[in-house]
Amino acid sequence: MEELCVTAKVVLANAFVMYFKTHSYHWNVEGKNFTQYHSFFGDLYEEVYGSLDTTAEQIRALNDYAPISLSDLYKYKTIEEDTIKPEYPSQMIANLLSANNQVILSLNKLFELASSENNQGLVNYVADRLDKHAKHGWMLRSFMKSGD
C-alpha cells in the first residue's frame, strides 16, 4: 500500500509540474503563430489542472495525505523544470511532450499497482487519465510537425 501511495504522489507532482510548465508557456509564448500556441497551451493547462484535485482525492481515498507544500510535492516529481524560458514554441512543445511522457510513465506504474491491489476505482481513474495524456501526446507530436 505504501508504494501505491507514493506512486500516486508522483502522479500528482508530475501533473502539477506539467500544468505549471504549460501555464508558463501560455503566458510567455511569442511568434508568428502566437494565437494558436497561446490557445493550445491554455486548453492543455486547464485540462491538466482540472485533474489535480481528483488525483489528490485519490490519495486521500488511500488513507494517506496529499503533499501539503510545494517543497513536499516536488520531492515526488520526475519532470525537470525549466531554468530559462524556451526561445521558440517548438522547444516548448518538445518540453511538454517530454513532461507528458513522464506523466504517462507514472500513471502506468500507478495503474499496475492499483490493479495488483484490486483497487478498481483507482484503476478506472488512472485509465481515464492515461487516455487524456495519450491524446495530449498525439496533439503535441502533431504540433512538432508544424516546423515552427
LINWO-V376748 format. One record per backbone hydrogen bond with DSSP energy under -0.5 kcal/mol. NH is the residue of the N-H (numbers start at 1). CO is the residue of the C=O. E is the energy in kcal/mol with one decimal. If there is no record, write none. Layout:
{{NH | CO | E} {NH | CO | E}}
This chain:
{{5 | 1 | -2.2} {6 | 2 | -2.6} {7 | 3 | -2.4} {8 | 4 | -2.0} {9 | 5 | -1.8} {10 | 6 | -1.8} {11 | 7 | -2.2} {12 | 8 | -2.2} {13 | 9 | -2.8} {14 | 10 | -2.9} {15 | 11 | -2.6} {16 | 12 | -2.4} {17 | 13 | -2.5} {18 | 14 | -2.6} {19 | 15 | -2.8} {20 | 16 | -2.8} {21 | 17 | -2.7} {22 | 18 | -2.6} {23 | 19 | -2.7} {24 | 20 | -2.7} {25 | 21 | -1.8} {26 | 22 | -2.2} {27 | 23 | -2.0} {28 | 24 | -1.8} {29 | 25 | -1.9} {34 | 31 | -1.6} {37 | 33 | -2.4} {38 | 34 | -3.4} {39 | 35 | -2.3} {40 | 36 | -2.3} {41 | 37 | -3.2} {42 | 38 | -2.0} {43 | 39 | -2.6} {44 | 40 | -2.5} {45 | 41 | -2.9} {46 | 42 | -2.0} {47 | 43 | -1.9} {48 | 44 | -2.4} {49 | 45 | -2.8} {50 | 46 | -2.1} {51 | 47 | -0.6} {51 | 48 | -1.3} {52 | 48 | -0.6} {52 | 49 | -1.3} {53 | 49 | -0.6} {55 | 51 | -2.2} {56 | 52 | -2.5} {57 | 53 | -2.4} {58 | 54 | -1.9} {59 | 55 | -1.6} {60 | 56 | -2.0} {61 | 57 | -2.2} {62 | 58 | -0.8} {62 | 59 | -0.7} {63 | 60 | -1.9} {64 | 59 | -1.5} {73 | 69 | -2.7} {74 | 70 | -3.0} {75 | 71 | -0.7} {75 | 72 | -0.8} {76 | 73 | -1.7} {90 | 148 | -0.5} {91 | 88 | -0.9} {92 | 88 | -1.6} {93 | 89 | -2.8} {94 | 90 | -2.1} {95 | 91 | -2.4} {96 | 92 | -2.4} {97 | 93 | -2.5} {98 | 94 | -2.1} {99 | 95 | -2.3} {100 | 96 | -3.0} {101 | 97 | -2.3} {102 | 98 | -1.8} {103 | 99 | -2.3} {104 | 100 | -2.6} {105 | 101 | -2.3} {106 | 102 | -2.3} {107 | 103 | -2.6} {108 | 104 | -2.8} {109 | 105 | -2.0} {110 | 106 | -2.2} {111 | 107 | -2.7} {112 | 108 | -2.3} {113 | 109 | -2.3} {114 | 110 | -2.9} {115 | 111 | -2.5} {116 | 112 | -2.2} {117 | 113 | -1.5} {118 | 115 | -1.3} {119 | 114 | -2.8} {120 | 118 | -1.2} {123 | 119 | -2.5} {124 | 120 | -2.6} {125 | 121 | -2.2} {126 | 122 | -2.9} {127 | 123 | -2.6} {128 | 124 | -2.0} {129 | 125 | -2.2} {130 | 126 | -2.7} {131 | 127 | -2.0} {132 | 128 | -2.1} {133 | 129 | -2.7} {134 | 130 | -2.1} {135 | 131 | -1.9} {136 | 132 | -2.4} {137 | 133 | -2.2} {138 | 134 | -2.1} {139 | 135 | -2.2} {140 | 136 | -2.7} {141 | 137 | -2.7} {142 | 138 | -2.0} {143 | 139 | -2.2} {144 | 140 | -1.8} {145 | 141 | -0.7} {145 | 142 | -0.8} {146 | 143 | -2.0} {147 | 144 | -0.7}}
